[in-house]
Amino acid sequence: VLVCVALLLTLFLPITVSMLGPLDWGPVVAGYLASILLASAYAAIGLFLSSRTNNPLVALIMTALVGGLFYLVGSSAVVDFVGGAPGDWLRAMGTGSRFDSILRGVLDIRDLLYFLSLTGIFLLLNAVSLEGKRWSQGEEMAPARNRVLVFALLAVVNLLVLNVWLYPLSSLRVDMTAGREYSLSASTKDLLATLDEPLLIRAYISEKTHPLLAPLAPIVEDMLREYEIAGRGKVVAERVDPTQDPDLEQEANQTYGIRPTPFRISGRYEDTIINSYFDILIRYGDQSAVLNFQDLIEVEAQRDGNVDVRLRNLEYDLTRAIKKAVYGFQSIDSVLAALDQPARLTLYVTPKTLPPDLEVAPDTIRQVASEIAADANGKFVFETVDPTAEGSTVTANDLFERYGIQPYAVSLFSPETFYLHMVLEVGDQAQVIFPGGDISESEVRTAIESALKRSSPGFLKVVGIWSPPEIPTRDMFGNAQPPFTTFRTVRDQLRQEYEVREIDLSTGRVPPDVDVLLLIAPQNLGDKERFAIDQYLMRGGSVVAAVENYDVSVDTFANTLVLNPISDGIDPLLNHYGLTVEKSLVMDVQNEPFPLPVVRNIGGVQVQEIQALSYPFFVDIRSDGMASDSPIVSNLPAVTLNWASPITVDESKNEGRKVVELLRSSSQSWLRTDTNITPDLNLYPRFGFPVEGEMKSHLLAVSVQGSFESYFKDNPLQPAEGESDDTISQLVLGQIDKSPETSRLVLISSAQFLNDAVFSLSSSLHGDRYLNNLQFIQNAVDWSAEDLDLLDIRARGAHARVLKPLEASDQRFWEVANYVVALAALAVLALVWNSRRRHEQPLELVPREQLDASF
C-alpha cells in the first residue's frame, strides 16, 4: 500500500503530458503495474529475510543484495557474458528484463506469472519461517514440521515448473499500446490467409552479438511466432545461428547474399570486433527478400551520450517484405510468356582487362543466361559484346549515351578499365544489371529474373516522380556546391514498396503503367508537360502534387536562405480544377524551431552562434489540425510543412467531388507576402518577424476524388516555337475531356517539407520527428494507389510523439504546477492519516477473569 501511494503521487506527471501531447496510456498503465509487481516481489523478499534475523540493518542489506542479484542475473552485462541459450534463460530469470517487457505496454502471462510466483514463493517461505519459530524440536512435532516443509517445497517446485512450462508460450498476452504495436494487424492476417505456397520466415541471429541488439532477439522471436500462428500451417518461422552451422551460413551467403556485420564490442576485459548476424529472410516460392539489421532497427542518441537501439516497426517491415515476395511470385516461364516481344540480354565485357577475381564471372553469366534461354521458347535472347574489340558495332560512347554505362577502374592507381555490365532490353525499356557479392550463379540468376519481372506488367505498382533537376550552386570563389534542394530521401522511402521511376513530361504523355504520379515542386513546365499531367488525371490516374510558389536557395555570399518566385508551374491546371495555391506564405505561432545564426554582443565583441529559434515559416500541424476521417493523416501525431502557402477550394467547381481538408494550420497563424525569410530578432524578439493581419487557420493540404474536366477542353494545346503541328495532333488525337469518378488528386502547398536538407536540420534538433513527414507522403501515395494494406500498419509503428510548443513561461508553469500538486496531495494524505488516528477508538479492555472464562 505504501508503494502504491507513492506511485499515485506521480500520476500527475503523465496527466500533464497527456494534456500537452498525444500520450499513449497503454505503456503508462503497464509501467505502473510493472512497478507494483516489482515492489511486491522485493517486499516479499524483504519480509522473508527479515524473519531470519533480529537486526533490521542486516535485513536491509540482505534484501538489497538478493534483490540486486535477481536484477543483475538478467541484465545485459551477465547475459552478454554468458550468451546463447543460457543467456536467454538468465534473461527470463531477471526482474529487470521482465520489468522492461511489461514496461513497453504488453501484459504477457509469462511476465505476470513470474512476478506473482516470485512474490508467492517468498511469502510462503516467510510464513514457514515465522511458523517455524513456534515449533519445538521434539520428535512429536517432527511429522508436522515435515508436512509443512514438504508442502512448501512442492509449492515452490510447482511454481517453478509452471514458469518453465509457460516460457515457450508467447500468444497469451494483451497489447495495451494505443496502436497495438506488438500485435498483428488485420491486414497482416488477411495477407497470410491468401498464401498458396509455404512461406518461410527465418531470422539469422547470432547468439554472440552486440549487447544493444541482444535484448531485441526475444522480441523478434515472439513476433515470428505470431506470424506462424496466424499462418495456420502455411508459415514456418524459425531463428537460426549461421555461425554454428557452416552449411547454413554458406547458403545464407551465396544464395541470399546475407553476410555478417562487424560490430565492435568494448568492455572492461575486451575490445574486439565480432562478425554477427541480425537479418531476416522472407522466402515465398522463387521470391526472397532480406531485411538486415539496418532495415530493422533505429538508433537514437540520448542526452547522456548513450544510444537507444530499438526495433523500428517490425510488423510493417515483415509484412512489407512478405507482400512484395507474394505479389512478385511468378515463374520465369509465365513472365516470359507475358512479354509482347523477346527479351534481349547483352553482356558487355572486356575479357582482357578483367581483374583476376572476376575472370570467371563471364562464364557464370553465360551459363545462367543459356539455361534461361533454353526454356524460353524464343522469348529470351542472350549475346556477349566486347565494346573494345576491333570491328565492334558498339563503342564506349554508345554505351554511355544509351545506358549511362561507364567502365570500371581495375584498381585505384591503375589507368586500365574494364566492362562487366548486363543490359536487359524489352521493347524500348532497358535495365542495367550488375549483381553484387561474388557473382555466384544464384546471384546472377536472381538479378536477371528480378529484371525480367520488373519488365513484366503487374509485378509492382509504379510511382512516377517528377522533381526539378539538381543544379549545383557556386560559392564566392566559384567552387561548385551541392544544391540546397534535393529530394532523394523520399525516393528511397517509396522504393521500399513501389517501383519508382523518373518521369519525363516533355513527351506530352505519362507512361500508361504509372499507377501514381508524384509531382514535387513542379516548375518551368510548358503546355506539353501540363497536358501530360492533365491527360493522366483524365485517364483515371492519381496525382499527388507538392507545390510551392517560392523556391528556397542559399545565398552563398550572404550565407542566408532566400526565396525565389517560381514560374510556369501547374497553377493553371489547379485553378481549373477548383484549387488555388495563394501567393503568400503561412506563418504560425505553433511551429518547429529552426537553427539560425544569431549575432550576440559579448564584452563588446560581436559573436555569431547557432541557436534553435522559433521559426513561424515551419508550420507545426498537430492532430487537431488533421482530418480525423482520412487514412492519410488520421494516425499521424504531427506534420511540419515548411514555407507553405494557403489553399483555397472553389466549392462550385468541386461540387460532386469528395473533398477532404487534410491539414490546417492553427488558429494562431497569419499570412505574409514579403519574401524576406531571415528573422530580425532586434526588431521582433519573439519570432523575428512581425505578427500582422488577421490570425486564423489556413488550409495547407487537401485530397479530392471524383470526376474532373480537362483544362485543355477549352484551352487547346498549341505547338511550341519550332514544333510542327503534326506532333501536337498526335498528342491530342486521343484527348480525353472528362475523367472517371475514380480520379484522385492530393494537393500539398509545400515541397520543402520533403527536402533532404530540411530533414537533416530537423533530425539534428528533434531526432526522428522528420519521419512523420515521410509517413505523410507515403500515406498519400498509398491512398492514391488504393494500396491501403500497409497504411494502417505503418501508422501503428513507433513514431515521434511531440508535445505542444510551449513558451518558457508555460514550461515553468507546468513544472511548478506538478511540484505544487504533488506536495498538496502529500499534505492531504498526511491530514487524512492524522484525522484517522485522532478518531480511532481504542480497543476495549476485557477483564482477565472474563477471558479465562471464555477459554
C-alpha positions in Angstrom: 0.0 0.0 0.0 2.9 2.3 0.8 4.4 1.8 -2.6 1.0 2.3 -4.3 0.5 5.6 -2.5 4.0 6.7 -3.6 3.3 5.8 -7.2 -0.1 7.5 -7.0 1.6 10.8 -6.2 3.5 10.6 -9.5 0.3 10.2 -11.6 0.2 14.0 -12.2 3.2 13.7 -14.5 1.6 11.5 -17.2 -1.6 13.5 -16.8 0.3 16.7 -17.6 2.0 15.0 -20.6 -1.4 13.8 -21.9 -2.6 17.4 -21.8 0.4 18.6 -23.8 0.6 15.9 -26.4 -0.8 12.5 -27.7 0.3 10.3 -24.8 -0.1 6.5 -25.3 -1.6 5.5 -21.9 -1.0 1.8 -22.5 2.7 1.7 -21.6 2.0 4.2 -18.8 -0.6 1.9 -17.2 1.6 -1.1 -17.8 4.5 0.8 -16.2 2.6 1.4 -13.0 1.5 -2.2 -12.9 5.1 -3.4 -13.5 6.3 -1.1 -10.7 3.7 -2.6 -8.3 4.6 -6.1 -9.2 8.3 -5.5 -8.9 7.8 -3.8 -5.5 5.6 -6.7 -4.3 8.4 -9.2 -5.2 11.1 -7.1 -3.4 8.8 -6.6 -0.4 8.2 -10.4 -0.2 11.9 -11.0 -0.3 12.4 -8.4 2.4 9.8 -10.0 4.6 11.4 -13.4 4.4 14.9 -12.1 5.1 13.6 -10.0 8.0 12.1 -13.2 9.5 15.6 -14.8 9.6 17.3 -12.1 11.6 16.6 -9.8 14.6 18.8 -7.0 13.2 16.9 -4.6 10.8 20.1 -3.3 9.3 21.2 -6.9 8.4 17.7 -7.5 6.9 18.0 -4.3 4.8 21.5 -5.2 3.5 20.4 -8.8 2.7 17.3 -7.6 0.9 19.3 -5.2 -1.2 21.8 -8.0 -2.1 19.2 -10.6 -3.0 17.0 -8.1 -4.9 20.1 -6.8 -6.7 21.0 -10.4 -7.6 17.6 -11.0 -9.2 18.0 -7.8 -11.2 21.6 -8.5 -12.3 21.0 -12.1 -13.4 19.0 -10.8 -16.3 21.0 -7.7 -17.1 22.8 -7.3 -20.4 26.2 -7.5 -18.6 25.6 -11.0 -17.4 23.5 -12.2 -20.3 26.1 -11.0 -22.9 28.9 -12.6 -21.0 27.2 -16.0 -21.0 25.5 -15.7 -24.4 23.4 -18.2 -26.3 20.6 -20.2 -24.7 21.9 -19.9 -21.2 21.8 -16.1 -21.6 18.2 -16.3 -22.7 17.3 -18.3 -19.6 19.1 -15.9 -17.4 17.2 -13.0 -19.0 14.0 -14.9 -18.3 15.0 -15.1 -14.6 15.9 -11.4 -14.2 13.4 -9.0 -12.6 14.8 -6.1 -14.7 14.3 -7.8 -18.0 10.8 -8.9 -17.0 10.0 -5.3 -15.8 11.2 -3.9 -19.2 9.0 -6.4 -21.0 5.8 -5.1 -19.3 7.0 -1.5 -19.5 6.7 -1.5 -23.3 2.9 -1.9 -22.9 2.4 -5.6 -23.2 0.9 -7.7 -20.4 2.3 -11.2 -21.0 1.0 -14.0 -18.9 4.6 -15.2 -18.5 5.8 -11.9 -17.0 2.8 -11.6 -14.7 3.2 -15.2 -13.5 6.9 -14.6 -12.9 6.3 -11.7 -10.5 3.4 -13.4 -8.8 5.4 -16.6 -8.4 8.4 -14.7 -7.0 6.1 -12.9 -4.6 4.3 -16.1 -3.6 7.4 -18.1 -3.1 9.0 -15.7 -0.7 5.7 -15.0 1.1 5.4 -18.8 1.6 9.0 -19.1 2.8 8.2 -16.2 5.2 5.1 -17.9 6.5 7.1 -21.1 7.0 9.9 -19.2 8.7 7.6 -17.5 11.2 5.7 -20.7 11.8 8.9 -22.5 12.5 9.7 -20.2 15.4 6.8 -21.8 17.3 7.9 -25.3 16.7 9.6 -27.4 19.3 12.4 -29.7 18.3 10.9 -32.8 19.9 10.1 -35.9 18.0 6.3 -35.4 18.5 6.5 -32.3 16.3 8.6 -33.9 13.5 5.7 -35.1 11.4 4.0 -31.7 11.5 7.3 -30.0 10.6 7.9 -32.4 7.8 4.4 -31.9 6.4 4.8 -28.1 6.3 8.3 -28.3 4.8 7.2 -30.8 2.1 4.2 -28.7 1.3 6.3 -25.6 0.9 8.9 -27.4 -1.2 6.2 -28.9 -3.5 4.5 -25.4 -3.9 7.8 -23.8 -4.8 8.7 -26.6 -7.3 5.2 -26.4 -8.9 5.5 -22.6 -9.3 9.0 -23.0 -10.9 7.8 -25.8 -13.2 4.7 -23.7 -14.2 7.0 -20.8 -15.3 9.2 -23.2 -17.3 6.2 -24.8 -18.9 4.8 -21.4 -20.0 8.1 -19.9 -21.1 7.8 -21.0 -24.8 4.1 -19.8 -24.9 4.0 -16.3 -26.4 0.4 -15.9 -27.5 -1.2 -15.3 -24.1 -0.7 -11.6 -23.8 -2.6 -8.3 -24.0 -1.2 -5.5 -26.1 -2.1 -2.2 -24.3 -0.4 0.2 -26.7 -2.7 2.7 -28.5 -1.9 1.3 -31.9 -1.5 -2.3 -30.8 2.1 -2.1 -32.0 3.1 -5.5 -30.7 0.1 -7.5 -32.2 -0.6 -8.5 -35.7 -3.0 -6.3 -37.6 -6.0 -7.4 -39.6 -4.1 -6.5 -42.8 -1.3 -8.9 -42.0 -3.6 -11.7 -41.1 -5.6 -11.2 -44.3 -2.4 -11.3 -46.3 -1.3 -14.6 -44.6 -4.7 -16.1 -45.3 -4.2 -15.7 -49.0 -1.0 -17.7 -49.2 -1.0 -20.6 -51.7 2.6 -21.7 -51.1 4.6 -22.3 -47.9 6.1 -19.1 -46.5 9.5 -19.2 -44.7 10.5 -16.5 -42.2 14.0 -17.2 -41.0 15.8 -15.0 -38.5 19.6 -15.2 -38.8 20.6 -14.0 -35.4 23.9 -14.9 -33.8 24.0 -15.9 -30.2 27.0 -13.7 -29.7 26.0 -10.3 -30.9 26.2 -6.7 -30.0 24.9 -6.0 -26.4 22.4 -3.5 -27.7 20.9 -6.0 -30.2 20.7 -8.9 -27.8 17.5 -7.7 -26.0 15.8 -7.3 -29.3 16.2 -11.0 -30.3 13.4 -12.3 -28.0 11.0 -9.6 -29.4 11.8 -10.8 -32.9 11.2 -14.4 -31.9 7.8 -13.6 -30.3 6.7 -11.7 -33.4 7.8 -14.6 -35.7 5.7 -16.9 -33.5 2.7 -14.6 -34.1 3.2 -14.9 -37.8 3.4 -18.7 -37.6 0.2 -18.9 -35.6 -1.6 -16.6 -37.9 -0.4 -18.5 -40.9 -2.3 -21.6 -39.9 0.3 -24.1 -41.1 1.3 -22.0 -44.2 4.1 -20.1 -42.3 7.3 -21.6 -41.0 9.1 -19.2 -38.6 12.5 -20.0 -37.1 15.6 -18.5 -35.6 19.0 -19.9 -36.5 22.6 -19.0 -35.8 24.6 -19.4 -39.0 27.9 -19.3 -37.1 27.0 -22.7 -35.6 26.2 -24.4 -39.0 28.7 -24.0 -41.9 26.2 -25.3 -44.5 23.5 -22.9 -43.3 26.0 -20.0 -43.3 27.1 -20.9 -46.9 23.5 -20.9 -48.1 22.9 -17.5 -46.4 26.0 -16.0 -48.0 25.8 -17.4 -51.5 22.0 -17.9 -52.1 20.6 -14.9 -50.3 23.5 -12.5 -50.0 23.3 -12.4 -46.2 26.6 -11.6 -44.7 27.7 -10.9 -41.1 28.1 -7.4 -39.9 31.2 -6.4 -38.0 30.4 -5.0 -34.5 32.9 -3.5 -32.1 32.4 -4.7 -28.6 34.2 -2.7 -25.9 34.2 -3.8 -22.3 36.3 -4.0 -19.2 38.1 -7.1 -20.3 37.9 -6.9 -24.1 37.9 -4.6 -27.0 37.2 -6.8 -30.1 35.3 -6.8 -33.3 32.9 -9.7 -33.9 31.1 -10.7 -37.1 27.4 -11.2 -36.1 24.2 -11.8 -37.9 20.9 -9.9 -37.3 19.0 -10.5 -40.5 15.6 -11.9 -41.5 14.9 -13.9 -44.7 11.5 -14.0 -46.3 11.1 -16.7 -48.9 8.0 -17.5 -50.9 8.2 -19.7 -53.9 11.0 -18.4 -56.1 10.9 -15.0 -54.4 13.0 -13.9 -51.4 13.6 -10.7 -49.5 16.2 -9.9 -46.9 15.9 -7.4 -44.0 19.2 -6.7 -42.4 19.7 -5.0 -39.1 19.8 -1.5 -40.7 16.3 -2.2 -42.1 15.0 -3.4 -38.7 16.3 -1.1 -36.1 16.6 2.6 -35.4 19.2 4.3 -33.2 18.5 7.4 -31.1 21.2 9.3 -29.3 20.5 10.2 -25.7 21.4 13.4 -23.9 23.8 11.4 -21.6 25.9 10.3 -24.6 24.4 6.8 -24.7 22.3 5.4 -27.6 18.9 3.8 -27.5 18.5 0.9 -30.0 15.1 -0.3 -30.7 13.1 -2.1 -33.5 11.7 0.4 -35.9 8.4 -1.2 -36.8 8.9 -4.9 -37.1 5.4 -5.9 -38.3 5.5 -3.3 -41.0 8.9 -4.3 -42.2 8.0 -8.0 -42.2 4.6 -7.6 -43.9 6.0 -5.2 -46.5 8.7 -7.8 -47.4 6.1 -10.6 -47.4 3.7 -8.7 -49.6 6.5 -7.9 -52.1 7.5 -11.5 -52.2 4.0 -12.8 -52.6 3.0 -10.4 -55.3 6.3 -11.0 -57.1 5.9 -14.8 -57.1 5.8 -15.7 -60.7 7.6 -18.4 -62.6 10.0 -17.1 -65.2 8.1 -19.1 -67.8 4.9 -17.1 -67.1 6.9 -13.9 -67.1 8.5 -14.5 -70.5 5.1 -15.7 -71.9 3.5 -12.4 -70.9 6.1 -10.4 -72.8 4.9 -9.0 -76.2 8.4 -9.4 -77.7 11.5 -11.3 -76.8 13.8 -10.0 -74.0 17.3 -9.4 -75.1 20.2 -9.7 -72.5 23.5 -8.4 -73.6 26.7 -8.8 -71.6 29.2 -6.1 -72.3 32.6 -7.4 -71.1 36.2 -6.8 -71.8 37.9 -10.2 -71.1 41.4 -9.0 -71.5 41.3 -6.3 -68.7 39.1 -8.1 -66.1 40.6 -8.3 -62.6 41.7 -11.8 -61.5 38.8 -12.2 -59.1 36.3 -11.5 -61.9 37.8 -13.7 -64.7 35.2 -16.5 -64.2 32.3 -14.1 -64.0 31.5 -14.0 -67.7 31.3 -17.8 -67.9 28.9 -17.8 -64.9 26.7 -15.3 -66.6 26.7 -17.2 -69.9 25.8 -20.4 -68.1 22.8 -18.9 -66.3 21.6 -17.0 -69.4 21.9 -20.1 -71.5 19.8 -22.1 -69.1 17.1 -19.4 -69.1 17.2 -19.2 -72.9 16.9 -23.0 -73.3 13.5 -23.0 -71.7 12.2 -19.7 -73.0 10.8 -20.8 -76.4 12.5 -17.9 -78.2 11.3 -15.3 -75.7 14.8 -14.8 -74.3 17.9 -13.9 -76.4 21.5 -13.7 -75.0 24.6 -12.3 -76.6 28.1 -11.1 -75.5 29.7 -7.9 -76.8 33.3 -6.6 -76.3 33.0 -2.8 -76.9 36.8 -2.5 -77.2 37.2 -5.2 -79.8 38.1 -4.3 -83.4 35.1 -4.1 -85.6 32.6 -3.9 -82.7 29.4 -2.1 -83.7 29.1 -0.8 -80.1 31.5 1.7 -78.8 32.1 3.1 -75.3 30.5 6.3 -76.3 27.4 4.4 -77.5 27.1 2.7 -74.1 27.3 5.9 -72.2 24.8 7.7 -74.4 22.3 4.8 -74.5 22.5 3.4 -71.0 24.8 5.7 -69.0 27.4 2.9 -68.6 31.0 3.8 -67.8 33.9 1.4 -67.4 35.2 0.4 -64.0 38.8 1.1 -62.9 40.8 -2.1 -62.4 42.4 -0.6 -59.3 42.7 2.8 -57.6 46.1 3.6 -59.1 45.7 1.7 -62.4 44.8 3.5 -65.7 43.2 0.3 -67.1 39.4 -0.1 -67.1 37.1 -2.9 -67.8 33.4 -3.6 -68.6 31.3 -6.2 -66.9 27.7 -5.0 -67.4 24.5 -6.7 -68.3 21.7 -4.8 -70.1 18.3 -6.3 -70.4 16.1 -4.8 -73.2 12.4 -5.4 -73.6 11.0 -3.2 -76.3 12.1 0.3 -75.7 12.8 -0.3 -72.0 16.4 -1.0 -70.9 17.7 -2.0 -67.5 21.4 -2.2 -66.5 22.1 -5.2 -64.3 25.2 -5.8 -62.2 24.9 -8.5 -59.4 26.7 -7.8 -56.2 28.7 -10.1 -54.0 30.9 -12.7 -55.5 28.7 -13.1 -58.7 27.6 -16.6 -57.9 25.1 -18.4 -60.0 22.3 -17.7 -57.6 23.1 -14.0 -57.5 23.2 -13.8 -61.3 20.0 -15.7 -61.7 18.2 -13.6 -59.1 19.4 -10.4 -60.8 18.3 -11.5 -64.2 14.9 -12.9 -63.0 14.2 -9.7 -61.0 14.9 -7.6 -64.0 12.6 -9.7 -66.1 9.8 -9.4 -63.6 10.2 -5.7 -63.4 9.7 -5.7 -67.2 6.6 -7.8 -66.8 3.3 -6.0 -66.2 1.8 -6.4 -62.8 4.9 -7.0 -60.7 4.9 -3.9 -58.6 2.9 -0.8 -58.6 4.8 2.1 -60.2 5.2 5.6 -58.8 6.3 8.1 -61.3 8.2 11.1 -59.8 8.9 14.5 -61.4 11.1 16.8 -59.5 13.3 19.8 -60.5 16.8 19.0 -61.7 19.6 19.2 -59.1 21.7 22.1 -60.2 24.9 22.8 -58.2 25.4 26.3 -56.9 28.6 28.4 -56.9 30.2 29.9 -53.8 32.1 33.2 -53.8 35.2 31.5 -55.1 33.4 29.9 -58.0 33.6 26.4 -56.5 30.6 24.1 -57.1 28.4 23.5 -54.1 25.6 20.9 -53.8 22.2 22.4 -54.2 20.1 23.2 -51.1 17.0 21.5 -52.5 17.2 17.7 -53.2 14.5 15.0 -52.8 16.4 11.7 -52.6 15.2 10.5 -49.2 11.5 10.4 -50.3 12.5 8.4 -53.4 14.4 5.8 -51.2 11.4 5.7 -48.9 8.9 4.9 -51.7 11.2 2.3 -53.3 10.6 0.1 -50.3 7.1 -0.7 -51.6 6.9 0.6 -55.2 8.9 0.7 -58.4 9.9 4.3 -58.6 10.6 5.9 -62.0 11.8 9.3 -63.0 9.2 10.7 -65.4 9.9 12.9 -68.4 6.8 15.0 -69.1 8.3 16.8 -72.1 7.0 14.0 -74.3 3.4 15.1 -73.5 2.5 11.7 -72.1 2.8 9.9 -68.8 3.6 6.2 -69.3 0.4 4.1 -69.1 1.8 1.7 -66.5 2.4 4.5 -63.9 -0.1 4.0 -61.0 0.6 7.2 -59.1 2.2 10.4 -60.4 4.1 12.3 -57.7 4.9 15.9 -58.6 7.5 17.6 -56.3 7.9 21.4 -56.7 6.7 21.4 -60.4 8.2 24.4 -62.2 9.5 25.5 -65.6 6.8 23.5 -67.3 5.3 24.1 -70.7 1.9 23.4 -72.0 3.1 20.0 -73.2 4.1 19.0 -69.7 0.9 20.2 -68.3 -1.0 18.4 -71.0 0.7 15.1 -69.9 -0.4 15.7 -66.3 -3.9 16.7 -67.2 -4.5 13.7 -69.5 -3.0 11.3 -67.0 -5.7 12.5 -64.5 -8.4 12.3 -67.2 -7.5 8.6 -67.7 -8.4 7.9 -64.1 -4.9 8.4 -62.8 -3.9 9.6 -59.3 -1.8 12.7 -58.8 0.0 13.8 -55.6 1.3 17.3 -56.1 3.6 19.0 -53.5 3.7 22.5 -55.0 5.2 25.8 -53.9 5.2 29.4 -55.1 8.7 30.1 -54.0 11.9 28.1 -54.4 14.4 28.2 -51.5 18.1 28.6 -52.2 21.3 29.6 -50.4 22.8 33.0 -51.0 26.5 31.9 -50.7 27.8 35.5 -50.4 25.4 36.5 -47.6 25.2 32.9 -46.1 21.5 33.2 -45.8 18.4 31.5 -47.3 16.4 33.4 -49.9 13.1 32.8 -51.6 12.8 33.0 -55.4 9.4 33.1 -57.1 8.6 30.1 -59.2 7.1 30.4 -62.6 5.5 28.0 -65.1 4.1 25.5 -62.5 0.8 23.7 -62.6 -1.3 26.7 -61.3 -3.4 26.9 -64.4 -4.4 23.2 -64.0 -5.1 23.5 -60.3 -7.2 26.7 -60.8 -9.2 25.0 -63.5 -9.9 22.1 -61.1 -11.1 24.5 -58.4 -7.9 24.6 -56.2 -5.8 27.7 -55.8 -2.4 28.0 -54.0 -2.3 31.6 -53.0 0.8 33.8 -53.5 1.6 34.2 -49.8 3.2 32.2 -47.0 1.6 30.9 -43.8 3.3 31.8 -40.5 2.2 30.1 -37.3 2.9 30.6 -33.6 2.8 26.8 -33.4 6.0 26.0 -35.3 9.1 23.8 -35.3 12.3 25.6 -34.3 15.0 26.2 -36.9 18.7 26.6 -36.3 19.7 30.1 -37.3 22.8 32.2 -36.9 22.4 34.8 -34.2 24.9 37.7 -33.5 25.4 38.4 -29.8 27.4 41.2 -28.2 29.8 39.6 -25.6 32.1 42.1 -23.9 31.9 44.5 -26.8 32.7 41.7 -29.4 30.1 40.6 -32.0 29.9 36.8 -31.8 27.9 34.7 -34.2 26.4 31.5 -32.8 23.8 29.0 -34.0 20.6 28.8 -31.9 17.3 26.9 -32.3 14.8 29.6 -32.6 11.1 29.7 -33.1 10.5 29.9 -36.9 6.9 30.7 -37.9 7.5 29.5 -41.5 7.8 25.9 -40.3 4.2 25.3 -39.6 3.7 22.6 -37.0 0.4 20.7 -37.5 -1.0 18.5 -34.8 -3.9 16.1 -34.6 -6.4 19.0 -34.1 -5.4 20.3 -37.5 -5.8 17.0 -39.3 -8.8 15.2 -40.9 -9.8 12.5 -38.4 -11.7 10.5 -41.1 -8.9 10.4 -43.7 -6.5 7.4 -43.7 -3.8 9.7 -45.0 -3.4 11.6 -41.7 -5.7 10.1 -39.1 -2.9 8.3 -37.2 -0.2 10.9 -37.6 1.0 12.7 -34.4 2.3 15.7 -36.2 3.4 17.0 -39.6 5.6 20.0 -40.3 5.1 22.0 -43.6 8.0 24.3 -44.5 7.3 27.6 -46.3 3.8 26.6 -47.1 1.1 28.6 -48.8 -2.7 28.7 -48.1 -5.0 26.7 -50.4 -8.4 28.0 -51.5 -11.1 25.5 -52.6 -13.7 26.6 -55.1 -16.8 24.9 -53.8 -18.8 25.4 -57.1 -16.1 23.7 -59.2 -15.7 20.8 -56.7 -19.4 20.1 -56.4 -20.0 16.4 -56.7 -16.4 15.5 -55.7 -15.3 14.2 -52.3 -13.1 17.0 -50.9 -11.2 16.3 -47.6 -9.2 19.0 -45.9 -6.2 17.1 -44.8 -4.1 19.7 -43.0 -4.8 23.1 -41.5 -2.6 25.5 -39.6 -3.5 26.5 -36.0 -5.8 29.4 -35.3 -2.8 31.5 -34.3 -1.4 31.7 -37.9 -1.2 34.6 -40.3 -0.1 35.4 -43.9 3.0 37.1 -45.1 3.7 38.3 -48.7 7.2 39.6 -48.1 9.7 37.1 -49.3 12.3 38.0 -46.7 12.7 34.8 -44.6 15.6 35.9 -42.4 14.4 36.8 -38.9 15.3 40.1 -37.3 15.4 39.5 -33.6 16.3 43.0 -32.7 13.1 44.4 -34.1 10.9 41.4 -33.4 12.5 39.5 -30.5 9.7 36.9 -30.2 9.6 35.4 -33.7 11.9 37.6 -35.7 9.0 38.7 -37.9 6.0 41.0 -37.3 2.7 39.4 -36.5 0.4 41.1 -39.0 -3.0 40.8 -40.4 -5.9 38.5 -39.3 -4.9 35.4 -37.3 -6.9 32.3 -38.3 -6.5 28.8 -39.5 -5.4 28.2 -43.1 -5.9 25.1 -45.4 -2.5 23.6 -46.3 -3.3 20.1 -47.8 -6.4 18.7 -49.4 -7.5 15.5 -51.2 -10.1 15.4 -54.0 -11.7 12.4 -55.5 -14.2 12.5 -58.4 -14.7 13.5 -62.0 -12.5 16.3 -63.4 -12.9 18.2 -66.6 -9.8 18.7 -68.7 -8.1 22.0 -68.7 -7.4 21.6 -72.4 -11.0 21.1 -73.3 -11.4 24.9 -73.5 -7.7 25.6 -74.0 -6.4 23.7 -77.0 -2.8 22.6 -76.9 -0.7 24.8 -79.2 2.6 23.9 -80.8 5.7 25.5 -79.2 8.1 27.6 -81.3 9.8 25.4 -83.9 7.4 22.5 -83.2 5.3 21.0 -86.0 1.5 20.7 -85.9 1.8 17.0 -86.6 3.4 16.4 -83.2 0.6 18.2 -81.4 -2.0 16.4 -83.5 -0.6 13.1 -82.5 -0.9 14.1 -78.8 -4.4 15.4 -78.9 -5.7 12.6 -81.2 -6.8 10.6 -78.1 -7.5 13.6 -75.8 -10.0 12.9 -73.0 -12.2 15.8 -71.8 -13.6 14.3 -68.6 -12.2 11.9 -66.1 -13.9 8.9 -64.4 -15.1 9.1 -60.8 -12.0 7.2 -59.7 -9.6 10.0 -60.4 -7.7 11.2 -57.3 -5.8 14.4 -56.6 -3.8 15.2 -53.4 -2.5 18.8 -53.2 0.1 19.9 -50.6 1.1 23.5 -50.6 4.7 22.8 -49.7 7.5 20.9 -51.4 10.3 21.8 -49.0 8.8 19.5 -46.3 10.4 16.7 -48.4 13.7 18.4 -48.8 16.8 16.4 -47.7 18.4 19.5 -46.2 15.3 20.1 -44.1 15.3 16.5 -43.0 18.9 16.9 -41.9 18.2 20.1 -40.0 15.2 18.6 -38.3 17.0 15.3 -37.3 19.8 17.3 -35.7 17.3 19.1 -33.4 14.4 16.7 -33.0 15.6 13.2 -33.7 13.3 11.1 -35.8 10.5 13.7 -35.9 11.1 14.2 -39.7 9.9 10.6 -40.2 6.3 11.9 -39.7 6.7 13.9 -43.0 7.9 10.8 -44.8 5.0 8.8 -43.4 2.5 11.5 -44.5 3.7 11.5 -48.2 3.8 7.7 -48.2 0.3 7.5 -46.9 -0.8 9.9 -49.6 0.8 7.7 -52.3 -0.8 4.6 -50.7 -4.2 6.2 -50.7 -3.8 7.4 -54.3 -2.7 3.9 -55.4 -5.6 2.4 -53.4 -2.9 0.3 -51.7 -4.2 0.7 -48.1 -3.0 -2.7 -46.7 0.2 -1.3 -45.2 -1.0 2.1 -44.4 -2.6 1.1 -41.1 0.4 -1.0 -40.1 2.8 1.9 -40.8 0.7 4.2 -38.7 0.8 1.7 -35.8 4.6 1.8 -35.6 6.8 3.8 -33.3 6.8 7.4 -34.3 7.8 10.7 -32.8 5.1 11.8 -30.4 5.6 15.5 -29.9 4.3 17.9 -27.3 2.6 21.1 -27.9 5.1 24.0 -28.3 5.4 25.9 -25.1 6.9 29.2 -24.2 9.4 29.4 -21.4 6.8 30.8 -19.0 4.4 27.9 -19.9 7.2 25.4 -19.2 7.9 26.9 -15.8 4.1 26.9 -15.1 3.7 23.2 -15.7 6.9 22.3 -13.9 5.8 24.3 -10.8 2.3 23.0 -11.0 3.5 19.4 -10.8 5.5 20.2 -7.7 2.6 22.0 -6.1 0.0 19.3 -6.9 2.3 16.5 -5.6 3.1 18.4 -2.4 -0.6 19.3 -1.9 -1.6 15.6 -2.4 1.0 14.6 0.2 -0.3 17.2 2.6 -3.9 16.0 2.1 -2.7 12.4 2.7 -1.0 13.5 6.0 -4.1 15.3 7.2 -6.3 12.3 6.4 -3.9 10.0 8.2 -3.7 12.2 11.3 -7.5 12.6 11.3 -7.9 8.9 11.2 -5.5 8.4 14.1 -7.3 11.0 16.2 -10.7 9.5 15.7 -9.5 5.9 16.2 -11.3 4.2 19.1 -9.1 2.3 21.5 -9.7 -1.4 22.0 -12.0 -2.2 24.8 -10.1 -3.8 27.7 -11.6 -7.2 28.8 -11.0 -8.3 32.4 -8.7 -11.3 32.8 -11.4 -13.3 34.6 -13.7 -12.9 31.6 -11.0 -14.1 29.2 -10.3 -17.2 31.3 -14.0 -17.9 31.4 -14.3 -17.7 27.6 -11.5 -20.2 27.2 
